């Protein structure tokens, strides 16, 4: 089992710690996400409520906020750093999320725009199939745009992690 501290670190049962992003960085990531997901439109009330709850808790128990969705604990008792997500949706699909995922090396976290549309799909012969495929394509383009904007703002993403890791490995070979 892992515990999240108010200070923004995760301590696993083995005693390892991984720093979570600072609340200010999460709020910047949220603002960028919303700009891309909704443009000039006002997000739905449920999204505005989640964002306001995050802003209100930025000086306190930020990661204890109920706006964060957490996956259920593994049944086998394994200790893995938690993934956190905030359901922010977009203009066309309410289930897309901002996800805070552990880095592959365990030394922190990355931001990811989770399209959250791959777990169900209508059968290819159904009349909804083409529209759903279009939705998935639009969600993927939106996710890529959000993550590119995060990278430009120096917020960590999987692509920036890979770029930095490859640069570090190339440097150690020299």
Secondary structure as the mmCIF struct_conf table of DSSP 4:
data_model
#
loop_
_struct_conf.conf_type_id
_struct_conf.id
_struct_conf.beg_label_comp_id
_struct_conf.beg_label_asym_id
_struct_conf.beg_label_seq_id
_struct_conf.end_label_comp_id
_struct_conf.end_label_asym_id
_struct_conf.end_label_seq_id
STRN STRN1 UNK A 3 UNK A 4
TURN_TY1_P TURN_TY1_P1 UNK A 6 UNK A 7
BEND BEND1 UNK A 8 UNK A 8
STRN STRN2 UNK A 9 UNK A 11
TURN_TY1_P TURN_TY1_P2 UNK A 13 UNK A 14
BEND BEND2 UNK A 15 UNK A 15
STRN STRN3 UNK A 17 UNK A 19
HELX_LH_PP_P HELX_LH_PP_P1 UNK A 20 UNK A 22
HELX_RH_AL_P HELX_RH_AL_P1 UNK A 23 UNK A 38
TURN_TY1_P TURN_TY1_P3 UNK A 39 UNK A 40
BEND BEND3 UNK A 41 UNK A 41
HELX_LH_PP_P HELX_LH_PP_P2 UNK A 42 UNK A 44
HELX_RH_AL_P HELX_RH_AL_P2 UNK A 45 UNK A 57
TURN_TY1_P TURN_TY1_P4 UNK A 58 UNK A 59
BEND BEND4 UNK A 60 UNK A 60
HELX_RH_3T_P HELX_RH_3T_P1 UNK A 62 UNK A 64
TURN_TY1_P TURN_TY1_P5 UNK A 66 UNK A 67
BEND BEND5 UNK A 68 UNK A 68
STRN STRN4 UNK A 69 UNK A 70
HELX_LH_PP_P HELX_LH_PP_P3 UNK A 71 UNK A 74
TURN_TY1_P TURN_TY1_P6 UNK A 75 UNK A 76
HELX_LH_PP_P HELX_LH_PP_P4 UNK A 81 UNK A 83
STRN STRN5 UNK A 84 UNK A 87
BEND BEND6 UNK A 91 UNK A 92
TURN_TY1_P TURN_TY1_P7 UNK A 94 UNK A 95
STRN STRN6 UNK A 97 UNK A 102
TURN_TY1_P TURN_TY1_P8 UNK A 104 UNK A 105
BEND BEND7 UNK A 106 UNK A 108
STRN STRN7 UNK A 109 UNK A 114
BEND BEND8 UNK A 118 UNK A 119
TURN_TY1_P TURN_TY1_P9 UNK A 124 UNK A 125
BEND BEND9 UNK A 126 UNK A 126
TURN_TY1_P TURN_TY1_P10 UNK A 127 UNK A 128
HELX_RH_AL_P HELX_RH_AL_P3 UNK A 129 UNK A 152
TURN_TY1_P TURN_TY1_P11 UNK A 153 UNK A 154
HELX_RH_AL_P HELX_RH_AL_P4 UNK A 158 UNK A 173
#
